[in-house]
């Protein structure tokens, strides 16, 4: 899912017309809501008299992630778009994360050193366009806002335009956002698949359709559904996720009188019926945006954890799940 930066995101600025050392002692001013500046700059105003001016900027990003609650974060990315970079922008960009208290609803002068743990660094080389940075899943705060600070590493005095500007929260198309992949979201795929198949329960001739995998088989013939896994695909270009679920149709228990030919025919019929139901539905009951693949498997025998052997069918279906704005969890 995408979680966009709050409008309270912004930058702090320290400025001086005396010296770089004096610039470092100034009380910073807050600039929330618009473009995001970080880095440093020295320039000269020639009129009425030549005057040197120093600036030091840091960017602060806030993302509303408290709604995630107890969800497990599998992976995350910080994404932003560079609007401008000074002619002498260089060095290393440091990205710091919040661990303790953050800057709350308003960005103010006391937040200059907020976020003290270095999350990672980015090279200024190639620092253009849309930038993706992998974030430690543990850095995403699921019970409160997640916050980051960006700035240039080092304290050396600037000699020219050593800064960069990012698009801020006021730009609907290029504002910063987090891409967050949660593990629990796959459970919803299983639940929706169970609803799709339950609508055809009489056609499938099963006694029960379970939205989870179980250690027992109590209501033969029955179906059990479990998620196989997921992964982000072409994340930097298309931004979607592949989610795969496994569907088991469990038929009669095997014994010495089971007929191989009739068993094979029943398996093929069930596999074909399940596939046709999935294709007709197309989008996992509206949860996904399409099917990427369906794979059928007709095992000679299925051995359940109990040790019992059954005839059955196993189908893997992979859906395309878009990364949208605040996907329902």
C-alpha positions, 0 to 999 in steps of 0.5 A: 500500500501507499501511505502519503506524507502529511501536510505537516511535513516540511523543512527547517532553515538556519540562516546568517549573513555573518558567517557559517559558524554563526549560521549554526547557532541560529534558531531555525525557522519552520516551513511546512507544507510545501517544497522540501529543502535540505543541504546548505548554500553560500551566495553573495548579494552584490547590492547595495554592498557585497554581502555573503549569505549562508543557509542550512536546511533539513527536511522532515517527513511524517507519515500516518502509519498508526492505522496499521495496528498490529500488522506485520511489516514484511518490507517497506520503501521510502519514495520521493521525487527530486524537484531541483538540485544545486549546481554543486550538490554532492556528498552523502544524504543521510536519512534518519528515523524517529525512535523516541518522541517526534515533532508531533502535529506541528514542525517547529524550531525545537525539532532540528535534531529530531530523529537521531538514528541513521536509517541509511544513506543515499549518494548524491550521484544520480540523485534525480527523479523518483528515488526509492530507498529500502527501509527496515520494516522495524522502522515503520511505526504501526501504532503512531506516525512514522517520521524521517529526517533528511540532510547532508552528512558533514558540517563543512562550510558550503562554497556554493549551491550544495542543496536539493529540493524535493516535491512536498505534500502539496503536490498530489502527483509527486509527494513523498510516500511509503510503500508498505507490504504487510503479511496479514494482507494475504489472509484477506485473499484466502477469505475472499477466495472462500467466498467466491468458491462458496457461491458454487459449493453445490456445483463443487459438491463439497461439504465445507470450504475453509479459508485456511489450511487445517491439520485435519480433514473432517468433512470429506469432500471438502476444500481448504485454502491457504496463501502460498506467498507474495512478492512485489513485482516491477515495483519501481515501474508498475507498483503491484504485488503478486499474491499466490494462494493454494486451493485444495479439493480433498475427495474420498479417502484412499483404500484398496478398492479405489479405482484409478481411472474413476479417480483420475476423471473426478480429479480432472473434472474438479480441477477444471471446474475450480479453474473456470470459477476462478477465471469467471470471478477474475479478481478474487471477489473484487479484492485484486485486479486480475489473475496472472496465472493458474496452475493445476496439479493432480496428485496420485495421492494426498497424505494429510498430517494425520497419515490418511490418504486422499484423492484430491486436486491442488491449484495455485492461483496468482493474482495481481494486487495493486498498491493503492492509496490506503488499501483496506487491511 
